[in-house]
């Protein structure tokens, strides 16, 4: 005998009615799946996307709902599965980052600065370092973290890597923000002032409080400008 949650049974029953899939087959598949019962509808974002699909862009749907992306004739939309065990982040447009949770709820971080939208106070690039420190996606080439705490811990962890340990604070700022693209001396001056540093301190010798102060100064110079957050409940 199967002991199953009601939604799993209901979904399996719908599959049986629609396609004749045996109920135990559907239930086994849903139990083994790495994905939650939800996906994010993504359009290609150009002006040829049909109106009803454009309205669905960035929204969460159940796999059981119809139509699915790509089902209708000529539809180029895609379904991004939400994993069962962690949220994912997707860049929905230039100034909107969506965070999608396994329970089907989501939140949209709109406007504000890039660092704020991405929960990434150190503006860490997307990649393996970020992923190993809890990033759940990328937007604008930078990592997106599930919350500011995780992003802040990643920023501190980066300062503790061998890349920075042997550098002075001034050298580290030059490494992060080379003068070819930045007003590095102004940044160095600002960070010294904000953190109460001379700039000559070796990063690997800083204590935890000093490292936090340095990370906080970096956060402020990267630009932490809050925008707005809209929350959406799981689909019915
Ligand atoms: Zn479409």
Boltz pocket constraint, residues with backbone or C-beta under 6 A from the ligand:
constraints:
  - pocket:
      binder: B
      contacts: [[A, 43], [A, 50], [A, 53], [A, 69], [A, 70], [A, 74], [A, 75], [A, 76], [A, 77]]
      max_distance: 6.0
